[in-house]
Amino acid sequence: MIYLEVNDILFIHNEFIEKFWWLWWVKDIQQIESILQHIQNDEYYKWIIEKSCHLFFWIIKFHCFNDGNKRTSIWTLNIFWKLNWINIENIYVKLEDIAIWVAKWEISKSELNHIFKSMFISFWYNNYA
């Protein structure tokens, strides 16, 4: 499994807000480090779906950045998946509403996990069935 590093997420975030330099502010880099360390714990997060769910959910919920947390979580997840040979079409469109639901606590991490499982099942079926 290929993992991202803190600098990768900072780069992704800064790409979104490069026109708005005053928003280049990380509130808590330790939270980003914590997220990345957790997903590398194969005893607790055994599958990429679980790792993806944790990564996506907590980038949004920890609100690590002054702005762009949802966008950063979507792009970070997309890059994490692509690094691990998962390419889901229209991922940005599919994840926009989901990111908003997570931010508003309209879905739990468990519900997000189910959504990601269905996305993966569809991906595998369309590419390997």
ABEGO torsion letter per residue (X at the ends): XBBBBAAAAAAAAAAAAAABAAABBBABAAAAAAAAAAAABAAABABAAAAAAAAAAAAAAAGABABGAAAAAAAAAAAAAAAAGBBBBGAAAAAAAAAAAAAAGABBAAAAAAAAAAAAAAAAAAAAX
